[in-house]
């Protein structure tokens, strides 16, 4: 089987790290709203890959994370005067119902962001200690200028990335390309 290697930018023969076994960690839903076709296209691609690898005889460990807390979930919770968990649970349930209707293979594990806050916090502390992250305005940002190979997978240099393409740049960042690792609690 040949597969595109994002790092080398070439189609290469697939060779698992461990003979006969494949581990896939797939970025799952941020459960802030109903799933749509764009989300499902990605999950369908993962489903096809997992099923094909199993068909070829590999033992596949498939993990799909759920981001169950973020700004949009909190904003929606505040707007509806509900706890953020009610919002994330509603859309997570909807996501799983859609996946079931589409007959997508279930993951072996669905880690949720809120189940791993202490681990996330420990990693952020290490990044701060190494000078790879910084605190500003009560938030903690990853300093992309400290990562020499930033953009290597996407094939884009920092100069090519468009400032504020997805969100309004935060004035407390050193560089508009820096991204949040932890955000302070917002009132409201």
Secondary structure as UniProt FT lines:
FT   STRAND          2..5
FT   TURN            6..9
FT   STRAND          10..13
FT   TURN            19..20
FT   STRAND          21..26
FT   HELIX           37..55
FT   TURN            56..57
FT   STRAND          59..64
FT   STRAND          66..67
FT   HELIX           71..79
FT   TURN            80..81
FT   HELIX           84..101
FT   TURN            102..103
FT   HELIX           113..116
FT   HELIX           117..129
FT   TURN            130..131
FT   STRAND          133..136
FT   TURN            137..138
FT   STRAND          139..142
FT   HELIX           144..146
FT   TURN            148..155
FT   TURN            158..160
FT   TURN            163..164
FT   TURN            171..172
FT   TURN            176..177
FT   STRAND          179..182
//
